[in-house]
């Protein structure tokens, strides 16, 4: 091997490895979600309806998705974020997932670039582990506000490490964005940032841009609160002072300890596809190794301290944790593991072991996700909330209608038919050129989608008109499904049973509600 080639590999080898992992990650993700093989639940559909309202009516939003506490809303960032792919694609839900994948990969590129300025090997390890972690693949398979917390919070250490007034301002914006995406974790980002600035910035020069950046993100919600007589503040106080129970029952002390330990172990299990005990052994080993004070050692400690702060915070929070509450903390576990691998690699006796572990992480991640891709390609999903299945359901209705006018009433376990409302509006209109003459979860119900009539401009009204009942079978509450079906007086019914736990009933003669 020539000397020039050796120098080239030494100079650009790390960049080539990153590019290889970057491209593999991107290709696998695009393949996994292609062909509309994504989840499309009532939550996703409700978000799409809100984004549609913004795009069509040109009306800005002051609040975002509702939280687990009734009356408490997140900020509107999620809607504005999704407005970009919505407009570009004409409302295709798959575009939101593609957009999230692209943004996530841009974030991983920034992590690689900025951390490499401090330590090029740490930059490679951190960015590759970020791209290949199990939670990264999970959170980029469907559009959900809590999923986005994972890749946005990945930027947090960068803004802390690289100090300037601009970076402090962006750090404040980032704290606000995370809070708007997932309040359970985001609530502590700004206080932690503020404390770190107080501790490290002797002249406190960066506190003002940090605070300005954060409070700018709160303006829409503050305006909403004032105009609605502090609705969200009242809802929050009602929940935590015992007047409501939207978060469930409070846990006992021992239940809370058990719950927190389980979730924080799962936090590290999301770092890689390796067994979680290997992750813990490597981190503990890196902490015990004698070492000089270095950026990597400080980076390891700061990330572990960040996780510890949240562990203490969640010991005060008396309710059960949900998996997506912790998505925003996974990057800190990833950075802890990446720092540990880097520290171990500095020991000549353990250098080969560290390289082998890194190669094993890449191998297990790629193989696991290729196997998943092979499975979903060969086996059709039986999930009624799978977007591909819903599109096929809508196609069946249009095919059976044969270009004639029809009405649609849908039963979904979540009651409101947001999913089919959106799909008939977007996909039905786009592919078949017209819309149902009526669509709802029941006839003659009060309006439950704001200004809904303004979107149905291509209704085909003719007589006679067939009626279709789309039923997602409710395995958890079959009596509720039966009660919904019994509301209709029917005659001459044709039934189409679909393999994804959904059926279509075509009523040829008449339909009316029982009194």
C-alpha positions as CSV (number, residue, x, y, z in Angstrom):
1,X,0.0,0.0,0.0
2,X,1.5,3.4,-1.1
3,X,2.3,6.0,1.5
4,X,-0.2,8.5,-0.1
5,X,-3.0,5.9,0.1
6,X,-2.2,5.3,3.8
7,X,-2.3,9.0,4.5
8,X,-5.6,9.3,2.6
9,X,-7.2,6.5,4.7
10,X,-5.8,8.0,7.9
11,X,-7.2,11.4,7.0
12,X,-10.6,10.5,5.6
13,X,-11.2,7.0,7.0
14,X,-13.4,8.2,9.9
15,X,-15.5,10.3,7.4
16,X,-15.9,7.3,5.1
17,X,-17.1,5.1,7.9
18,X,-19.6,7.7,9.0
19,X,-20.8,8.1,5.4
20,X,-21.2,4.3,5.1
21,X,-23.3,4.1,8.2
22,X,-25.3,7.2,7.3
23,X,-26.2,5.9,3.8
24,X,-27.1,2.4,5.1
25,X,-29.3,3.9,7.8
26,X,-31.1,6.2,5.3
27,X,-31.7,3.4,2.8
28,X,-33.1,0.9,5.4
29,X,-35.4,3.5,6.9
30,X,-36.8,4.6,3.5
31,X,-37.4,1.0,2.6
32,X,-39.1,0.2,5.9
33,X,-41.7,2.9,5.5
34,X,-42.1,2.7,1.7
35,X,-45.4,1.5,0.3
36,X,-47.3,3.3,3.1
37,X,-46.3,0.7,5.6
38,X,-46.7,3.0,8.6
39,X,-49.0,3.4,11.6
40,X,-51.8,5.9,11.1
41,X,-53.8,6.1,14.3
42,X,-56.3,8.7,15.5
43,X,-53.5,10.7,17.0
44,X,-51.6,11.0,13.7
45,X,-54.9,11.7,11.8
46,X,-55.9,14.4,14.3
47,X,-52.5,16.1,13.8
48,X,-52.9,15.9,10.0
49,X,-56.4,17.5,10.2
50,X,-54.9,20.4,12.3
51,X,-52.1,20.9,9.8
52,X,-54.6,20.8,7.0
53,X,-56.6,23.5,8.7
54,X,-53.5,25.7,8.9
55,X,-52.6,25.0,5.2
56,X,-56.1,25.5,3.7
57,X,-57.5,28.3,5.9
58,X,-54.1,30.1,6.5
59,X,-55.0,30.3,10.2
60,X,-52.1,30.1,12.6
61,X,-52.1,27.8,15.6
62,X,-51.4,28.9,19.2
63,X,-51.4,25.4,20.7
64,X,-50.4,22.0,19.6
65,X,-51.5,18.4,20.4
66,X,-53.3,17.7,23.6
67,X,-51.4,16.0,26.4
68,X,-52.5,13.1,28.7
69,X,-54.1,15.8,30.9
70,X,-57.4,17.0,29.5
71,X,-57.2,20.8,28.9
72,X,-53.4,20.9,28.8
73,X,-51.8,21.3,25.4
74,X,-48.3,21.3,24.0
75,X,-47.0,24.2,22.0
76,X,-47.8,24.5,18.2
77,X,-44.2,23.7,16.9
78,X,-45.2,20.2,15.9
79,X,-47.9,21.5,13.5
80,X,-45.6,24.1,11.9
81,X,-42.9,21.5,11.6
82,X,-45.2,19.2,9.7
83,X,-46.6,22.0,7.6
84,X,-43.5,21.9,5.4
85,X,-43.9,18.2,4.1
86,X,-47.7,18.7,4.1
87,X,-47.5,21.5,1.6
88,X,-44.8,19.9,-0.5
89,X,-46.6,16.6,-0.8
90,X,-50.2,17.8,-1.0
91,X,-51.1,16.2,2.3
92,X,-49.6,12.7,1.9
93,X,-49.1,11.3,5.5
94,X,-46.0,9.4,4.3
95,X,-44.2,12.6,3.6
96,X,-44.2,13.5,7.3
97,X,-42.3,10.3,8.0
98,X,-39.8,10.9,5.2
99,X,-39.3,14.4,6.5
100,X,-38.6,13.1,10.0
101,X,-36.1,10.6,8.6
102,X,-34.3,13.4,6.7
103,X,-34.2,15.8,9.7
104,X,-32.9,13.0,11.9
105,X,-30.1,12.2,9.6
106,X,-29.2,15.9,9.3
107,X,-29.1,16.0,13.1
108,X,-26.7,13.0,13.2
109,X,-24.5,14.8,10.6
110,X,-24.4,17.9,12.9
111,X,-23.5,15.6,15.9
112,X,-20.7,14.1,13.8
113,X,-19.3,17.5,12.7
114,X,-19.4,19.3,16.0
115,X,-18.3,16.5,18.3
116,X,-15.5,15.7,15.9
117,X,-14.1,19.2,16.5
118,X,-13.5,18.1,20.1
119,X,-12.6,14.4,19.4
120,X,-12.9,12.9,16.0
121,X,-13.3,9.3,17.3
122,X,-16.0,10.4,19.8
123,X,-17.8,12.2,16.9
124,X,-17.8,9.0,14.9
125,X,-18.9,6.8,17.8
126,X,-21.7,9.1,19.0
127,X,-23.2,9.8,15.5
128,X,-23.1,6.2,14.4
129,X,-24.6,4.9,17.7
130,X,-27.3,7.6,17.3
131,X,-28.1,6.4,13.8
132,X,-28.1,2.7,14.6
133,X,-29.9,2.7,18.0
134,X,-33.1,0.7,18.3
135,X,-35.1,3.7,19.5
136,X,-33.9,5.7,16.4
137,X,-35.4,3.1,14.1
138,X,-38.6,2.9,16.1
139,X,-39.1,6.7,16.3
140,X,-38.6,7.2,12.5
141,X,-41.2,4.6,11.5
142,X,-44.2,6.8,12.1
143,X,-45.0,10.5,12.7
144,X,-45.6,11.3,16.4
145,X,-44.5,14.4,18.4
146,X,-42.9,12.4,21.2
147,X,-40.7,10.6,18.6
148,X,-39.2,13.9,17.4
149,X,-37.9,14.6,20.9
150,X,-35.3,11.9,20.4
151,X,-33.5,13.6,17.6
152,X,-34.0,17.2,18.7
153,X,-32.7,16.5,22.2
154,X,-29.6,14.9,20.5
155,X,-28.5,18.4,19.7
156,X,-28.6,19.6,23.3
157,X,-25.0,18.7,24.4
158,X,-23.6,20.5,21.3
159,X,-25.1,23.8,22.3
160,X,-23.7,23.4,25.8
161,X,-20.2,22.5,24.6
162,X,-19.8,25.2,22.1
163,X,-20.3,28.5,23.9
164,X,-21.3,31.8,22.2
165,X,-24.3,34.1,22.4
166,X,-25.7,32.7,19.2
167,X,-25.3,29.1,20.5
168,X,-27.0,30.1,23.8
169,X,-29.9,31.6,21.9
170,X,-30.3,28.4,19.8
171,X,-30.0,26.4,23.0
172,X,-32.9,28.3,24.4
173,X,-34.9,27.7,21.3
174,X,-34.1,24.0,21.5
175,X,-35.2,23.8,25.1
176,X,-38.5,25.4,24.1
177,X,-38.9,23.0,21.1
178,X,-38.4,19.9,23.3
179,X,-40.9,21.3,25.8
180,X,-43.4,21.7,23.0
181,X,-42.9,18.2,21.8
182,X,-42.9,16.3,25.1
183,X,-43.6,18.1,28.3
184,X,-42.7,15.3,30.7
185,X,-39.0,15.5,29.8
186,X,-38.9,19.0,28.2
187,X,-39.9,20.7,31.5
188,X,-36.4,20.3,32.9
189,X,-34.3,21.2,29.8
190,X,-34.4,24.9,30.3
191,X,-33.8,24.9,34.1
192,X,-30.8,22.6,33.6
193,X,-29.4,24.8,30.8
194,X,-29.9,27.9,33.0
195,X,-28.1,26.3,35.9
196,X,-25.2,25.2,33.7
197,X,-24.8,28.7,32.4
198,X,-24.8,30.2,35.9
199,X,-22.2,27.7,36.9
200,X,-19.8,28.0,33.9
201,X,-20.4,31.5,32.6
202,X,-18.8,33.8,35.2
203,X,-20.1,37.0,33.7
204,X,-23.5,35.5,32.8
205,X,-23.2,37.0,29.3
206,X,-25.1,34.2,27.7
207,X,-28.1,34.1,30.1
208,X,-30.0,36.8,28.2
209,X,-29.8,35.1,24.7
210,X,-30.6,31.7,26.3
211,X,-33.7,33.1,28.1
212,X,-34.8,35.1,25.0
213,X,-34.6,32.0,22.8
214,X,-36.6,29.9,25.3
215,X,-39.4,32.5,26.1
216,X,-39.9,33.2,22.4
217,X,-41.2,29.6,22.0
218,X,-43.7,30.3,24.8
219,X,-45.4,33.3,23.2
220,X,-48.2,31.3,21.4
221,X,-49.1,29.4,24.5
222,X,-49.1,32.5,26.7
223,X,-51.4,34.2,24.2
224,X,-53.7,31.2,24.3
225,X,-53.7,31.1,28.1
226,X,-54.6,34.8,28.4
227,X,-57.4,34.5,25.8
228,X,-58.8,31.4,27.4
229,X,-58.6,32.5,31.1
230,X,-55.7,30.3,32.0
231,X,-57.4,27.0,31.0
232,X,-54.2,25.0,30.9
233,X,-52.9,26.3,34.2
234,X,-56.2,25.3,35.9
235,X,-56.0,21.8,34.2
236,X,-52.5,21.3,35.5
237,X,-53.3,22.3,39.1
238,X,-56.5,20.2,39.0
239,X,-54.4,17.1,38.0
240,X,-51.6,17.5,40.6
241,X,-53.8,18.6,43.5
242,X,-56.2,15.6,43.2
243,X,-59.2,16.9,41.4
244,X,-58.7,14.8,38.3
245,X,-57.0,11.5,37.4
246,X,-56.0,11.7,33.7
247,X,-52.5,10.4,34.5
248,X,-53.9,7.4,36.4
249,X,-53.6,6.5,40.0
250,X,-50.6,7.6,42.1
251,X,-48.0,5.0,42.7
252,X,-46.9,3.9,46.1
253,X,-43.2,4.5,47.0
254,X,-42.1,1.0,46.3
255,X,-44.1,0.8,43.1
256,X,-42.5,4.0,42.0
257,X,-39.0,2.8,42.7
258,X,-39.6,-0.4,40.7
259,X,-41.2,1.5,37.9
260,X,-38.3,4.0,37.6
261,X,-35.6,1.3,37.7
262,X,-37.4,-0.7,34.9
263,X,-37.7,2.4,32.7
264,X,-34.2,3.6,33.3
265,X,-32.8,0.1,32.4
266,X,-34.9,0.2,29.2
267,X,-33.3,3.6,28.6
268,X,-29.9,2.0,28.2
269,X,-31.4,-1.0,26.4
270,X,-32.3,1.4,23.6
271,X,-28.6,2.4,23.0
272,X,-27.9,-0.6,20.8
273,X,-29.0,-4.2,19.9
274,X,-26.4,-5.6,22.3
275,X,-27.6,-7.0,25.6
276,X,-28.1,-4.2,28.1
277,X,-25.7,-5.7,30.6
278,X,-22.8,-5.2,28.1
279,X,-23.7,-1.5,27.9
280,X,-23.6,-1.2,31.7
281,X,-20.3,-3.2,32.0
282,X,-18.6,-0.9,29.5
283,X,-19.8,2.3,31.1
284,X,-18.8,1.1,34.6
285,X,-15.4,-0.1,33.3
286,X,-14.8,3.3,31.6
287,X,-15.6,5.1,34.9
288,X,-13.2,2.9,36.9
289,X,-10.3,3.2,34.5
290,X,-7.6,5.6,35.7
291,X,-7.5,8.5,33.3
292,X,-6.5,12.1,32.9
293,X,-9.1,14.9,32.9
294,X,-10.1,15.1,29.3
295,X,-13.1,16.3,27.2
296,X,-14.3,12.8,26.7
297,X,-14.2,12.0,30.4
298,X,-16.1,15.2,31.2
299,X,-18.6,14.4,28.4
300,X,-19.3,11.0,29.9
301,X,-19.8,12.4,33.4
302,X,-22.1,15.2,32.2
303,X,-24.3,12.9,30.3
304,X,-24.7,10.5,33.2
305,X,-25.4,13.4,35.5
306,X,-28.1,14.6,33.1
307,X,-29.8,11.2,33.3
308,X,-29.4,11.2,37.1
309,X,-31.2,14.6,37.4
310,X,-34.2,13.1,35.5
311,X,-34.1,10.0,37.7
312,X,-34.4,12.2,40.8
313,X,-37.1,14.3,39.1
314,X,-39.2,11.3,38.2
315,X,-39.0,10.1,41.9
316,X,-41.0,13.2,42.7
317,X,-43.5,12.6,39.8
318,X,-46.0,10.2,41.4
319,X,-47.4,8.6,38.3
320,X,-46.5,5.7,36.0
321,X,-44.0,6.6,33.3
322,X,-44.7,5.8,29.7
323,X,-42.1,4.7,27.2
324,X,-42.2,7.8,25.1
325,X,-41.6,10.1,28.1
326,X,-38.0,8.9,28.0
327,X,-37.2,9.2,24.3
328,X,-35.6,12.5,24.9
329,X,-33.1,11.0,27.4
330,X,-31.9,8.1,25.1
331,X,-29.3,10.4,23.3
332,X,-27.6,11.0,26.7
333,X,-27.4,7.3,27.3
334,X,-26.0,6.9,23.8
335,X,-23.4,9.6,24.4
336,X,-22.5,8.0,27.7
337,X,-21.8,4.7,25.9
338,X,-20.0,6.3,23.0
339,X,-17.7,8.2,25.5
340,X,-17.1,5.0,27.4
341,X,-16.1,3.2,24.3
342,X,-13.7,6.0,23.4
343,X,-12.1,5.9,26.9
344,X,-11.6,2.1,26.7
345,X,-10.1,2.4,23.2
346,X,-7.4,4.7,24.7
347,X,-6.2,1.7,26.7
348,X,-3.9,-0.3,24.4
349,X,-4.9,-3.6,26.0
350,X,-8.6,-2.9,25.4
351,X,-8.3,-1.1,22.1
352,X,-9.1,-4.2,19.9
353,X,-12.0,-5.1,22.1
354,X,-13.5,-1.6,21.7
355,X,-13.1,-1.8,17.9
356,X,-14.8,-5.2,17.8
357,X,-17.7,-4.0,19.9
358,X,-18.2,-1.0,17.6
359,X,-18.2,-3.4,14.6
360,X,-20.6,-5.7,16.4
361,X,-23.0,-2.8,17.0
362,X,-23.0,-1.9,13.3
363,X,-23.5,-5.6,12.3
364,X,-26.3,-6.4,14.8
365,X,-28.2,-3.2,14.0
366,X,-28.0,-3.6,10.2
367,X,-28.9,-7.4,10.4
368,X,-31.8,-6.8,12.8
369,X,-33.4,-4.1,10.7
370,X,-32.8,-6.0,7.4
371,X,-34.6,-8.9,9.0
372,X,-37.5,-6.6,10.0
373,X,-37.6,-5.2,6.5
374,X,-37.7,-8.7,5.1
375,X,-40.5,-9.6,7.4
376,X,-42.8,-6.7,6.6
377,X,-42.1,-7.1,2.9
378,X,-43.1,-10.8,3.0
379,X,-45.9,-10.7,5.5
380,X,-48.9,-8.3,5.2
381,X,-49.8,-6.4,8.3
382,X,-53.0,-7.4,10.1
383,X,-53.1,-4.0,11.9
384,X,-56.2,-2.0,11.0
385,X,-54.3,1.2,11.9
386,X,-51.7,0.4,9.2
387,X,-52.0,3.2,6.6
388,X,-51.5,0.8,3.7
389,X,-54.5,-1.3,5.0
390,X,-56.6,1.8,5.4
391,X,-55.9,2.9,1.8
392,X,-56.9,-0.5,0.6
393,X,-60.1,-0.3,2.6
394,X,-61.0,3.1,1.0
395,X,-60.2,1.7,-2.4
396,X,-62.6,-1.2,-1.8
397,X,-65.4,1.3,-0.9
398,X,-64.8,3.3,-4.1
399,X,-64.6,0.2,-6.3
400,X,-67.9,-1.1,-4.9
401,X,-69.5,2.3,-5.4
402,X,-68.6,2.2,-9.1
403,X,-68.4,5.9,-9.5
404,X,-71.7,6.5,-7.9
405,X,-72.6,8.7,-4.9
406,X,-72.2,7.0,-1.4
407,X,-72.2,7.7,2.3
408,X,-69.6,6.4,4.8
409,X,-70.0,5.9,8.5
410,X,-67.0,4.4,10.4
411,X,-66.7,2.6,13.7
412,X,-63.2,2.9,15.2
413,X,-62.5,2.0,18.9
414,X,-61.4,5.6,19.5
415,X,-64.9,6.7,18.5
416,X,-64.1,9.7,16.2
417,X,-63.3,8.7,12.7
418,X,-60.4,11.1,12.2
419,X,-58.4,8.5,10.2
420,X,-61.0,7.9,7.5
421,X,-62.1,11.5,7.5
422,X,-58.6,12.4,6.4
423,X,-58.0,9.5,4.1
424,X,-61.2,10.0,2.1
425,X,-60.4,13.7,1.9
426,X,-56.8,13.2,0.7
427,X,-56.5,9.8,-1.0
428,X,-60.1,9.3,-2.1
429,X,-60.3,12.8,-3.7
430,X,-56.8,12.5,-5.3
431,X,-57.2,9.0,-6.8
432,X,-60.9,8.7,-7.5
433,X,-61.7,12.4,-8.2
434,X,-64.7,12.7,-5.9
435,X,-65.8,12.6,-2.2
436,X,-68.5,10.8,-0.3
437,X,-71.8,12.7,-0.1
438,X,-71.6,12.3,3.7
439,X,-68.9,10.9,6.1
440,X,-69.0,10.6,9.9
441,X,-68.9,8.2,12.7
442,X,-72.7,8.4,12.9
443,X,-75.4,10.4,11.0
444,X,-76.5,13.7,12.4
445,X,-73.9,14.2,15.1
446,X,-72.6,17.7,16.1
447,X,-69.5,19.0,14.3
448,X,-66.3,17.6,15.8
449,X,-63.8,18.8,13.2
450,X,-63.5,22.6,12.9
451,X,-64.9,24.0,9.6
452,X,-65.0,20.4,8.2
453,X,-67.6,21.3,5.5
454,X,-65.1,23.6,3.8
455,X,-62.9,20.7,2.8
456,X,-65.6,18.6,1.1
457,X,-65.9,20.5,-2.1
458,X,-66.0,17.5,-4.5
459,X,-68.9,15.6,-3.1
460,X,-70.9,13.6,-5.6
461,X,-74.6,13.8,-4.8
462,X,-76.9,11.6,-6.8
463,X,-79.8,9.3,-6.1
464,X,-79.9,6.4,-5.2
465,X,-76.9,6.6,-2.9
466,X,-75.3,3.5,-1.3
467,X,-74.2,3.6,2.3
468,X,-71.0,1.9,3.6
469,X,-70.3,1.0,7.2
470,X,-66.5,0.6,7.8
471,X,-65.9,-1.3,11.0
472,X,-62.6,-1.8,12.8
473,X,-63.5,-4.7,15.0
474,X,-63.2,-3.8,18.7
475,X,-61.6,-6.8,20.3
476,X,-61.2,-5.0,23.6
477,X,-64.8,-3.8,23.8
478,X,-67.1,-5.9,21.5
479,X,-70.2,-4.7,23.3
480,X,-69.5,-1.1,22.3
481,X,-69.1,-2.1,18.7
482,X,-72.4,-4.0,18.8
483,X,-74.1,-1.0,20.3
484,X,-72.9,1.1,17.4
485,X,-74.1,-1.4,14.8
486,X,-77.5,-1.6,16.4
487,X,-78.0,2.1,16.0
488,X,-78.7,1.4,12.3
489,X,-81.9,0.0,10.8
490,X,-80.6,-1.9,7.7
491,X,-81.9,-3.8,4.8
492,X,-80.1,-5.8,2.0
493,X,-76.6,-5.8,3.5
494,X,-73.5,-7.0,1.7
495,X,-70.5,-7.7,3.9
496,X,-66.8,-7.6,2.8
497,X,-64.4,-9.0,5.4
498,X,-60.9,-7.7,5.1
499,X,-57.8,-9.6,6.5
500,X,-56.8,-6.7,8.8
501,X,-59.6,-7.0,11.3
502,X,-61.9,-4.7,9.4
503,X,-65.1,-5.2,7.6
504,X,-67.2,-3.2,5.1
505,X,-71.0,-3.4,5.1
506,X,-72.7,-2.1,2.1
507,X,-76.4,-1.1,2.6
508,X,-78.1,-1.0,-0.7
509,X,-81.7,0.1,0.1
510,X,-81.9,2.4,3.1
511,X,-80.3,3.3,6.4
512,X,-81.5,5.3,9.3
513,X,-80.8,5.6,13.0
514,X,-82.9,3.8,15.5
515,X,-84.4,6.0,18.1
